[in-house]
């Protein structure tokens, strides 16, 4: 680890780990933000003037987008024109003092810039060199661009999402992007631990397609069971063979005024508890609902029975009544309800940061709770905010040299 790291959280999980971050958009930035949340010093390297593409993705030049703010908390920012010889020299200096180098440019870009795996390892043999791409670098789609919906299509996510007789649908969560980022973070952590024994760096390669496939492992159990591609099942379980497994309408009539109710295949006790709670004990001996499989065969009747009860209560009441009775259920919470929930705020699931330009901003926090590592959430950095600290204090450039580089638009 780097003993001269400027990280002030010396008691955090990744204190002393320095990351040179050449990521953009979500897949790479979600990885480096995770490392920053555990105390790593993450130096985000961006082009001068405009910054990385995601910085102004929605709000125009010179204005940090909320997209950027959500994915770059707790990082530092330096500007560096990697297409210039002077900029490449600055990058070499940072690599020499880093533990991790990570990029997710389009295929071939990092090699053209002169920072391939072989070139970076020649500079610093102990560095962890991580890359996130859409597809495997040795596969037929190696040179194809990818974003979250592309990865979800390629990894099977769309094929199992939607109604049984409907078209494939994109899942609402970005498991292709952030899922790949989290896989990469796991690989980096493992490589850092291994370096304690080997004193050597290594390469981490993450394919977004692979990450989506990994999130869909239960679909392959369904495939093995049915001896055919895993189907689209709407809100029904893809493999369990049970009912209820659906969202049921609740009082209010809004677009998310529903509660999801699910009973497992492990016997009938949850179903029986459900019937008693909703006042339908008369169905306890009904042969049509006597087993999970029979309930699935008659799921439309089950849905009618549940809906007739849930519509009399709001979604939180349905969740509470069924949950207290041991029946798995959850209200369908929307993003506004979640981000304003006082319990989630107290837990740190959502945090409030003060951005120097945009003011108070609420965002998801770090979801991994660690008893021995606590890193306060800081706002995403302004473009080039750490040029002086990194290039001056870390690399030892004088103020005169920094001014010259700025005039040449190297930084």
C-alpha positions in Angstrom: 0.0 0.0 0.0 1.0 3.6 -0.4 2.3 5.0 2.8 2.2 8.6 1.4 -1.4 8.5 0.5 -3.2 11.7 1.4 -6.3 9.8 2.7 -7.1 11.1 6.2 -9.2 8.0 7.1 -6.2 6.0 8.4 -8.5 3.5 10.2 -10.7 2.7 7.2 -10.8 -0.6 5.3 -8.8 0.7 2.3 -6.8 3.4 3.9 -3.5 3.8 2.0 -4.8 2.3 -1.2 -4.4 4.7 -4.2 -6.5 4.3 -7.3 -5.9 5.9 -10.7 -9.4 6.1 -12.1 -9.9 6.5 -15.8 -13.5 5.4 -15.8 -16.6 7.0 -17.2 -20.4 6.7 -17.2 -21.6 4.0 -14.7 -19.9 0.6 -15.0 -16.4 1.8 -14.1 -17.4 4.7 -11.9 -19.6 2.5 -9.7 -16.6 0.3 -9.0 -14.2 3.2 -8.1 -16.9 4.9 -5.9 -17.2 1.6 -4.0 -13.5 1.6 -3.3 -13.7 5.3 -2.3 -16.5 4.5 0.1 -14.2 2.0 1.8 -11.5 4.7 2.3 -9.3 4.3 -0.9 -7.9 7.5 -2.3 -9.5 7.6 -5.8 -7.9 10.0 -8.3 -10.3 10.6 -11.1 -8.4 11.5 -14.2 -10.5 13.7 -16.6 -9.9 15.6 -19.9 -9.4 19.3 -19.3 -12.3 21.8 -19.7 -15.2 19.3 -20.1 -14.3 16.4 -17.9 -15.4 12.8 -18.4 -18.4 12.3 -20.6 -20.8 11.5 -17.8 -20.0 14.7 -15.9 -22.2 16.8 -18.3 -24.3 14.0 -19.6 -27.6 15.7 -19.0 -27.1 19.3 -17.9 -24.8 20.6 -20.6 -21.1 21.8 -20.6 -19.8 23.2 -17.4 -22.6 21.9 -15.3 -22.1 18.7 -13.2 -25.0 16.4 -13.8 -26.8 14.6 -11.0 -25.8 11.4 -12.9 -22.1 12.3 -12.3 -22.7 13.3 -8.7 -24.3 10.0 -7.9 -21.4 8.0 -9.2 -18.4 10.0 -8.1 -18.8 10.7 -4.4 -15.6 10.7 -2.3 -13.3 10.9 -5.2 -10.6 13.5 -6.2 -10.4 15.0 -9.6 -7.4 16.0 -11.8 -7.4 17.1 -15.4 -5.0 15.5 -17.8 -4.8 15.5 -21.6 -3.6 11.9 -22.2 -3.2 12.6 -25.9 -0.3 15.0 -25.1 3.3 13.9 -24.3 3.3 16.0 -21.1 -0.1 14.5 -20.1 1.2 11.0 -20.5 4.2 11.8 -18.3 1.9 13.0 -15.6 0.0 9.7 -15.9 3.2 7.7 -15.6 4.0 9.6 -12.4 0.6 8.7 -10.9 0.9 5.1 -12.0 4.3 4.8 -10.2 2.6 5.8 -6.9 -0.7 3.9 -7.3 -2.0 0.5 -6.2 -4.8 0.2 -8.7 -5.3 1.4 -12.3 -8.8 1.0 -13.8 -10.4 2.0 -17.1 -13.6 1.2 -19.0 -13.0 3.1 -22.3 -14.3 1.7 -25.6 -12.2 -1.3 -26.8 -8.8 -0.3 -28.0 -8.7 3.2 -26.6 -6.4 2.6 -23.6 -3.9 0.8 -25.8 -3.9 3.7 -28.3 -3.2 6.1 -25.4 -0.1 4.1 -24.5 -1.3 2.5 -21.2 -2.0 -1.1 -22.1 -1.7 -3.8 -19.4 1.9 -4.6 -20.4 2.9 -0.9 -20.5 1.4 -0.1 -17.1 2.9 -3.2 -15.5 6.3 -2.3 -16.9 5.9 1.0 -15.0 4.6 -0.5 -11.7 4.8 -4.3 -11.5 2.7 -4.3 -8.2 -0.3 -2.5 -9.6 -3.7 -4.0 -10.0 -4.8 -3.3 -13.6 -8.6 -3.5 -13.9 -10.7 -3.2 -17.0 -14.5 -3.3 -17.6 -15.7 -4.0 -21.2 -19.0 -4.9 -22.7 -17.9 -8.3 -23.9 -15.0 -10.7 -23.4 -11.8 -9.4 -25.1 -11.2 -12.7 -26.7 -14.7 -13.3 -28.0 -16.6 -12.5 -31.2 -18.1 -9.3 -29.8 -14.8 -8.0 -28.4 -14.9 -4.7 -30.3 -18.6 -3.9 -29.8 -19.7 -1.0 -27.6 -22.0 -1.7 -24.7 -24.2 0.2 -22.2 -26.5 -1.2 -19.6 -29.4 -2.3 -21.8 -27.0 -3.9 -24.3 -25.4 -5.9 -21.6 -28.8 -6.9 -20.2 -29.9 -8.1 -23.6 -26.6 -9.9 -24.2 -26.6 -11.5 -20.7 -30.1 -12.9 -20.9 -31.8 -10.4 -18.6 -34.3 -9.2 -21.2 -35.2 -12.8 -22.2 -36.6 -13.6 -18.8 -38.2 -10.2 -18.1 -41.8 -9.5 -19.1 -45.1 -11.2 -19.4 -45.2 -14.8 -20.7 -46.7 -13.9 -24.1 -45.2 -10.4 -24.3 -42.0 -8.9 -25.7 -38.7 -9.0 -23.8 -38.5 -6.0 -21.4 -35.5 -4.2 -20.0 -35.3 -4.6 -16.2 -35.6 -1.2 -14.4 -32.3 -1.7 -12.4 -28.9 -1.2 -14.0 -27.4 -4.6 -13.2 -25.3 -4.5 -16.4 -23.6 -1.3 -15.4 -23.4 -1.3 -11.6 -23.4 -5.0 -11.5 -20.2 -5.1 -13.6 -18.7 -2.4 -11.4 -19.3 -4.4 -8.2 -17.9 -7.5 -9.7 -14.8 -5.5 -10.6 -14.5 -4.1 -7.1 -14.6 -7.7 -5.7 -11.8 -8.7 -8.1 -9.7 -5.7 -7.1 -10.1 -6.5 -3.4 -9.1 -10.1 -3.9 -6.1 -9.0 -5.9 -5.0 -6.5 -3.3 -5.2 -9.3 -0.6 -3.2 -11.7 -2.9 -0.5 -9.1 -3.3 0.3 -9.4 0.3 1.6 -12.9 -0.4 3.0 -12.5 -3.9 4.1 -8.8 -3.9 2.9 -8.8 -7.5 0.1 -7.1 -9.4 -2.3 -8.7 -11.8 -5.0 -8.0 -14.4 -8.7 -8.0 -13.6 -11.0 -8.3 -16.6 -14.8 -7.9 -16.2 -17.3 -8.3 -19.0 -20.7 -6.7 -18.6 -22.3 -9.6 -20.3 -20.7 -12.0 -17.8 -21.9 -9.9 -14.9 -25.5 -10.1 -16.1 -25.3 -13.8 -16.6 -24.0 -14.2 -13.1 -27.1 -12.4 -11.7 -29.3 -14.8 -13.6 -28.1 -18.1 -12.2 -31.5 -19.2 -11.0 -32.7 -19.0 -14.6 -30.2 -21.7 -15.5 -31.8 -23.9 -12.8 -35.2 -23.3 -14.6 -33.5 -24.3 -17.9 -32.2 -27.5 -16.4 -35.6 -28.2 -14.9 -37.7 -27.6 -18.0 -35.0 -28.6 -20.6 -35.7 -25.4 -22.5 -34.7 -21.8 -22.3 -35.8 -20.1 -19.1 -39.2 -18.4 -19.8 -40.6 -15.0 -19.1 -43.0 -15.4 -16.2 -44.2 -11.8 -15.4 -44.4 -11.6 -11.6 -44.6 -15.4 -11.2 -41.6 -17.2 -9.8 -39.3 -18.4 -12.6 -38.7 -21.7 -10.9 -40.6 -22.1 -7.6 -43.9 -23.4 -8.9 -46.1 -21.7 -6.4 -48.8 -19.0 -5.9 -49.4 -16.3 -4.8 -46.4 -14.6 -6.5 -47.8 -11.4 -7.8 -48.4 -7.7 -7.1 -51.9 -7.0 -5.8 -53.8 -3.7 -6.1 -54.2 -1.6 -2.9 -56.2 1.3 -1.8 -55.1 4.6 -3.5 -55.2 3.7 -7.1 -51.8 5.2 -7.9 -49.2 3.7 -10.3 -47.3 2.0 -7.4 -50.2 1.3 -5.1 -49.5 -2.4 -5.0 -48.1 -5.0 -2.7 -46.1 -8.0 -3.8 -47.2 -11.2 -2.0 -45.3 -14.5 -2.2 -45.5 -17.8 -0.5 -42.7 -20.4 -0.8 -42.9 -24.0 -1.9 -41.8 -25.2 1.6 -45.1 -26.5 2.7 -48.5 -24.8 3.1 -48.0 -22.9 6.3 -47.6 -19.4 4.7 -50.6 -20.0 2.4 -52.7 -21.1 5.4 -51.6 -18.1 7.4 -52.5 -15.9 4.5 -56.0 -17.4 4.1 -56.7 -16.9 7.9 -55.6 -13.3 7.8 -57.7 -12.3 4.8 -60.8 -14.1 6.2 -60.9 -17.0 3.8 -60.4 -20.0 6.1 -63.1 -21.6 4.1 -60.5 -22.4 1.4 -58.1 -24.2 3.7 -59.5 -27.6 2.6 -60.0 -26.6 -1.0 -58.3 -29.2 -3.2 -57.5 -26.5 -5.9 -55.1 -24.8 -3.5 -53.9 -27.8 -1.5 -50.3 -27.7 -2.8 -47.9 -25.0 -4.1 -48.1 -26.6 -7.6 -51.9 -26.7 -7.6 -52.0 -23.1 -6.5 -49.7 -22.2 -9.4 -52.0 -24.1 -11.8 -54.9 -22.0 -10.4 -52.9 -18.8 -10.0 -55.6 -16.6 -11.6 -58.1 -17.7 -8.9 -55.5 -17.1 -6.2 -54.9 -13.6 -7.6 -58.7 -12.9 -7.6 -58.9 -14.0 -3.9 -55.9 -11.9 -2.8 -56.9 -8.8 -4.8 -60.4 -8.8 -3.3 -58.8 -8.3 0.1 -55.7 -6.1 -0.6 -57.8 -3.4 -2.4 -59.4 -2.6 1.0 -56.0 -1.4 2.5 -53.1 0.7 1.5 -49.9 -1.0 0.5 -48.1 -0.3 3.8 -51.0 -1.8 5.7 -51.1 -4.9 3.5 -47.3 -5.3 4.0 -47.6 -4.9 7.8 -50.7 -7.2 8.3 -49.2 -10.0 6.2 -45.7 -9.5 7.4 -46.8 -9.7 11.0 -48.5 -13.0 10.2 -45.3 -14.5 8.7 -46.4 -14.1 5.1 -43.7 -12.7 2.8 -45.0 -9.4 1.4 -43.7 -5.9 0.4 -45.2 -2.7 -0.7 -44.1 -1.5 -4.1 -42.1 1.5 -3.0 -41.2 4.2 -5.5 -37.9 6.1 -5.5 -39.3 9.2 -3.8 -40.8 7.1 -1.0 -37.5 5.3 -0.5 -35.2 8.4 -0.5 -37.4 10.2 2.0 -37.9 7.2 4.3 -36.6 8.3 7.8 -35.4 4.8 8.7 -33.4 4.5 5.5 -32.0 7.9 6.1 -31.0 7.0 9.7 -29.3 3.8 8.4 -27.3 5.7 5.8 -29.0 3.9 2.9 -29.6 7.5 1.7 -27.4 10.4 2.7 -27.4 14.1 2.2 -24.3 15.9 0.8 -23.7 19.5 0.2 -22.4 20.2 -3.3 -20.6 23.5 -3.7 -22.7 24.4 -6.8 -25.9 22.5 -6.5 -26.4 22.7 -2.7 -28.0 19.9 -0.7 -28.2 16.6 -2.7 -29.7 13.3 -1.5 -28.2 10.1 -2.9 -27.8 6.4 -2.1 -25.0 5.9 0.3 -22.6 2.9 0.8 -24.7 -0.2 1.2 -22.0 -2.4 2.9 -22.0 -1.7 6.6 -18.6 -2.3 8.2 -18.1 -2.2 12.0 -14.5 -1.3 11.6 -14.5 1.2 8.7 -16.6 4.3 8.5 -16.0 6.8 5.7 -18.1 10.0 5.6 -19.8 10.5 2.2 -18.4 13.6 0.4 -19.8 15.2 -2.7 -18.4 14.4 -6.2 -15.4 16.6 -7.0 -15.5 19.6 -9.2 -13.4 19.2 -12.3 -9.7 19.5 -11.6 -10.3 20.3 -7.9 -7.2 18.3 -6.9 -4.7 19.3 -9.6 -2.6 21.2 -7.1 -2.7 18.5 -4.4 -1.9 15.6 -6.8 0.5 17.2 -9.2 2.1 19.5 -6.8 2.2 17.6 -3.5 2.2 14.0 -4.8 4.3 14.4 -8.0 6.3 17.3 -6.9 5.6 19.8 -9.7 6.2 23.5 -9.0 3.6 26.2 -9.2 5.3 27.5 -12.3 5.2 24.0 -14.0 1.6 23.7 -13.1 0.7 27.0 -14.6 2.6 26.2 -17.8 0.7 22.9 -18.1 -2.6 24.7 -17.6 -1.7 27.2 -20.3 -0.9 24.4 -22.7 -4.3 22.7 -21.8 -2.5 19.7 -20.6 -4.4 19.9 -17.3 
